[in-house]
């Protein structure tokens, strides 16, 4: 009973205990960009080590590379939105979902560019975007983070 009254009192007076599970904006942005870089590097490594060149008509190669470039723009837009979200503090679990999803999509791009095993590469790319979307849908601070002001004049 005493605990209930103290919780009501702290809520009524505005004294709320700080949430220690939140990561600061600068650290979370660095972790996200590091995750995307690791995912892209893993994709390049897998492409170089495991994929074999495929004989395809040059016109089709240009078309498929153009489609992969469009997927790259989609990934850049998703990463920009997540970076905008990370202007404010974020829970570690949400950050893990954002980083894993975008890293998975970034790792799929080099795989798709190699034009070998396009179906698994596309599944990985869109799967990463779906993971990012699910993470955003479960982020309790999403709107607050998107509305947060930039930290300084050079911030994104």
RODRENBA-933594 format. One record per residue (C-alpha): residue number from 1; residue in three letters; x, y, z. Coordinates in nm, 4 decimals. Example, Ala and Ser with C-alpha at 12.3 -4.5 7.8 and 13.67 -1.06 7.14 Angstrom:
REM RODRENBA-933594
<rec 1,'Ala',<1.2300,-0.4500,0.7800>>,
<rec 2,'Ser',<1.3670,-0.1060,0.7140>>,
This chain:
REM RODRENBA-933594
<rec 1,'Unk',<0.0000,0.0000,0.0000>>,
<rec 2,'Unk',<0.2822,0.2404,0.0859>>,
<rec 3,'Unk',<0.4477,0.1732,-0.2464>>,
<rec 4,'Unk',<0.1280,0.2524,-0.4324>>,
<rec 5,'Unk',<0.0993,0.5882,-0.2588>>,
<rec 6,'Unk',<0.4619,0.6766,-0.3340>>,
<rec 7,'Unk',<0.4131,0.5879,-0.7011>>,
<rec 8,'Unk',<0.1043,0.8067,-0.7142>>,
<rec 9,'Unk',<0.2883,1.0894,-0.5424>>,
<rec 10,'Unk',<0.5838,1.0751,-0.7800>>,
<rec 11,'Unk',<0.3481,1.0703,-1.0784>>,
<rec 12,'Unk',<0.1438,1.3576,-0.9394>>,
<rec 13,'Unk',<0.4471,1.5775,-0.8680>>,
<rec 14,'Unk',<0.6191,1.5001,-1.1969>>,
<rec 15,'Unk',<0.9104,1.3248,-1.0314>>,
<rec 16,'Unk',<0.9617,1.0277,-1.2569>>,
<rec 17,'Unk',<1.2555,0.7967,-1.2199>>,
<rec 18,'Unk',<1.4879,0.8135,-1.5210>>,
<rec 19,'Unk',<1.4777,0.5124,-1.7497>>,
<rec 20,'Unk',<1.8272,0.3646,-1.7467>>,
<rec 21,'Unk',<1.7528,0.1296,-2.0371>>,
<rec 22,'Unk',<1.7528,0.4188,-2.2859>>,
<rec 23,'Unk',<2.0627,0.4740,-2.4993>>,
<rec 24,'Unk',<2.1668,0.8315,-2.5816>>,
<rec 25,'Unk',<2.1216,0.9570,-2.9373>>,
<rec 26,'Unk',<2.4912,0.9862,-3.0278>>,
<rec 27,'Unk',<2.5765,0.6335,-2.9170>>,
<rec 28,'Unk',<2.2726,0.4804,-3.0842>>,
<rec 29,'Unk',<2.3475,0.6489,-3.4171>>,
<rec 30,'Unk',<2.7042,0.5223,-3.4109>>,
<rec 31,'Unk',<2.5899,0.1700,-3.3299>>,
<rec 32,'Unk',<2.3348,0.1794,-3.6115>>,
<rec 33,'Unk',<2.5866,0.2988,-3.8707>>,
<rec 34,'Unk',<2.8368,0.0393,-3.7492>>,
<rec 35,'Unk',<2.5753,-0.2345,-3.7879>>,
<rec 36,'Unk',<2.4922,-0.1230,-4.1415>>,
<rec 37,'Unk',<2.8628,-0.1177,-4.2290>>,
<rec 38,'Unk',<2.9189,-0.4658,-4.0880>>,
<rec 39,'Unk',<2.6165,-0.5961,-4.2797>>,
<rec 40,'Unk',<2.7384,-0.4446,-4.6055>>,
<rec 41,'Unk',<3.0912,-0.5802,-4.5528>>,
<rec 42,'Unk',<2.9507,-0.9271,-4.4819>>,
<rec 43,'Unk',<2.7443,-0.9052,-4.8008>>,
<rec 44,'Unk',<3.0500,-0.8135,-5.0062>>,
<rec 45,'Unk',<3.2512,-1.0949,-4.8482>>,
<rec 46,'Unk',<2.9791,-1.3530,-4.9108>>,
<rec 47,'Unk',<2.9402,-1.2334,-5.2687>>,
<rec 48,'Unk',<3.3127,-1.2560,-5.3388>>,
<rec 49,'Unk',<3.3618,-1.5945,-5.1727>>,
<rec 50,'Unk',<3.0478,-1.7887,-5.2563>>,
<rec 51,'Unk',<2.8851,-1.6480,-5.5655>>,
<rec 52,'Unk',<2.9790,-1.7560,-5.9144>>,
<rec 53,'Unk',<2.9470,-1.5239,-6.2143>>,
<rec 54,'Unk',<2.6377,-1.5837,-6.4240>>,
<rec 55,'Unk',<2.6220,-1.5463,-6.8029>>,
<rec 56,'Unk',<2.3383,-1.2999,-6.8699>>,
<rec 57,'Unk',<2.2515,-1.0742,-7.1623>>,
<rec 58,'Unk',<2.4145,-0.7293,-7.1145>>,
<rec 59,'Unk',<2.0798,-0.5503,-7.1504>>,
<rec 60,'Unk',<1.9315,-0.7635,-6.8740>>,
<rec 61,'Unk',<2.2385,-0.6979,-6.6574>>,
<rec 62,'Unk',<2.1832,-0.3208,-6.6907>>,
<rec 63,'Unk',<1.8161,-0.3618,-6.6034>>,
<rec 64,'Unk',<1.8875,-0.5770,-6.2976>>,
<rec 65,'Unk',<2.1629,-0.3438,-6.1786>>,
<rec 66,'Unk',<1.9191,-0.0541,-6.2126>>,
<rec 67,'Unk',<1.6686,-0.2430,-5.9984>>,
<rec 68,'Unk',<1.9370,-0.3083,-5.7365>>,
<rec 69,'Unk',<2.0248,0.0634,-5.7426>>,
<rec 70,'Unk',<1.6576,0.1434,-5.6710>>,
<rec 71,'Unk',<1.6710,-0.0990,-5.3767>>,
<rec 72,'Unk',<1.9778,0.0917,-5.2597>>,
<rec 73,'Unk',<1.7751,0.4137,-5.2647>>,
<rec 74,'Unk',<1.5001,0.2418,-5.0659>>,
<rec 75,'Unk',<1.7599,0.1311,-4.8095>>,
<rec 76,'Unk',<1.9048,0.4838,-4.7937>>,
<rec 77,'Unk',<1.5573,0.6286,-4.7309>>,
<rec 78,'Unk',<1.4882,0.3733,-4.4555>>,
<rec 79,'Unk',<1.8271,0.4424,-4.2951>>,
<rec 80,'Unk',<1.7626,0.8189,-4.3106>>,
<rec 81,'Unk',<1.4282,0.7754,-4.1354>>,
<rec 82,'Unk',<1.5814,0.5575,-3.8647>>,
<rec 83,'Unk',<1.8658,0.8063,-3.8170>>,
<rec 84,'Unk',<1.6068,1.0813,-3.7818>>,
<rec 85,'Unk',<1.4291,0.8676,-3.5217>>,
<rec 86,'Unk',<1.7577,0.8290,-3.3348>>,
<rec 87,'Unk',<1.7756,1.2018,-3.2599>>,
<rec 88,'Unk',<1.6265,1.1089,-2.9249>>,
<rec 89,'Unk',<1.6958,0.8287,-2.6783>>,
<rec 90,'Unk',<1.6041,0.4739,-2.7754>>,
<rec 91,'Unk',<1.5567,0.1433,-2.5963>>,
<rec 92,'Unk',<1.8330,-0.1083,-2.6636>>,
<rec 93,'Unk',<1.5909,-0.3689,-2.7985>>,
<rec 94,'Unk',<1.4510,-0.1247,-3.0526>>,
<rec 95,'Unk',<1.7992,-0.0222,-3.1600>>,
<rec 96,'Unk',<1.8941,-0.3873,-3.2038>>,
<rec 97,'Unk',<1.5924,-0.4379,-3.4305>>,
<rec 98,'Unk',<1.6724,-0.1267,-3.6346>>,
<rec 99,'Unk',<2.0392,-0.2215,-3.6726>>,
<rec 100,'Unk',<1.9701,-0.5885,-3.7529>>,
<rec 101,'Unk',<1.7055,-0.5054,-4.0129>>,
<rec 102,'Unk',<1.9078,-0.2407,-4.1925>>,
<rec 103,'Unk',<2.2255,-0.4513,-4.1741>>,
<rec 104,'Unk',<2.0418,-0.7448,-4.3294>>,
<rec 105,'Unk',<1.9166,-0.5262,-4.6146>>,
<rec 106,'Unk',<2.2604,-0.3690,-4.6602>>,
<rec 107,'Unk',<2.4185,-0.7136,-4.6734>>,
<rec 108,'Unk',<2.1728,-0.8259,-4.9400>>,
<rec 109,'Unk',<2.2585,-0.5419,-5.1809>>,
<rec 110,'Unk',<2.6061,-0.6659,-5.2833>>,
<rec 111,'Unk',<2.4600,-1.0150,-5.3146>>,
<rec 112,'Unk',<2.1919,-0.8829,-5.5504>>,
<rec 113,'Unk',<2.4465,-0.6787,-5.7463>>,
<rec 114,'Unk',<2.6369,-1.0012,-5.8208>>,
<rec 115,'Unk',<2.3221,-1.1304,-5.9980>>,
<rec 116,'Unk',<2.3598,-1.4758,-5.8488>>,
<rec 117,'Unk',<2.0814,-1.6287,-5.6377>>,
<rec 118,'Unk',<1.8491,-1.3312,-5.6797>>,
<rec 119,'Unk',<1.5566,-1.4878,-5.4939>>,
<rec 120,'Unk',<1.7400,-1.5446,-5.1623>>,
<rec 121,'Unk',<1.9004,-1.2017,-5.1911>>,
<rec 122,'Unk',<1.5627,-1.0363,-5.2440>>,
<rec 123,'Unk',<1.4151,-1.2282,-4.9517>>,
<rec 124,'Unk',<1.6990,-1.1065,-4.7296>>,
<rec 125,'Unk',<1.6614,-0.7471,-4.8512>>,
<rec 126,'Unk',<1.2878,-0.7261,-4.7948>>,
<rec 127,'Unk',<1.3131,-0.9328,-4.4772>>,
<rec 128,'Unk',<1.5501,-0.6713,-4.3366>>,
<rec 129,'Unk',<1.3061,-0.3943,-4.4218>>,
<rec 130,'Unk',<1.0252,-0.5894,-4.2556>>,
<rec 131,'Unk',<1.2366,-0.6335,-3.9399>>,
<rec 132,'Unk',<1.3024,-0.2580,-3.9408>>,
<rec 133,'Unk',<0.9301,-0.1867,-3.9820>>,
<rec 134,'Unk',<0.8365,-0.4243,-3.6993>>,
<rec 135,'Unk',<1.0990,-0.2609,-3.4761>>,
<rec 136,'Unk',<0.9541,0.0814,-3.5536>>,
<rec 137,'Unk',<0.6012,-0.0392,-3.4823>>,
<rec 138,'Unk',<0.7104,-0.1601,-3.1375>>,
<rec 139,'Unk',<0.9164,0.1486,-3.0514>>,
<rec 140,'Unk',<0.7264,0.3359,-2.7770>>,
<rec 141,'Unk',<0.9286,0.6530,-2.8365>>,
<rec 142,'Unk',<0.8975,0.6570,-3.2175>>,
<rec 143,'Unk',<0.6942,0.9754,-3.2557>>,
<rec 144,'Unk',<0.8895,1.1557,-2.9866>>,
<rec 145,'Unk',<1.2167,1.0620,-3.1597>>,
<rec 146,'Unk',<1.0944,1.1694,-3.5047>>,
<rec 147,'Unk',<0.9810,1.5057,-3.3678>>,
<rec 148,'Unk',<1.3025,1.5709,-3.1742>>,
<rec 149,'Unk',<1.5122,1.8637,-3.2849>>,
<rec 150,'Unk',<1.8613,1.8137,-3.4198>>,
<rec 151,'Unk',<2.1372,1.8360,-3.1577>>,
<rec 152,'Unk',<2.3366,2.0977,-3.3455>>,
<rec 153,'Unk',<2.3795,2.2791,-3.6774>>,
<rec 154,'Unk',<2.5703,1.9882,-3.8368>>,
<rec 155,'Unk',<2.3253,1.7171,-3.7289>>,
<rec 156,'Unk',<2.1141,1.5104,-3.9632>>,
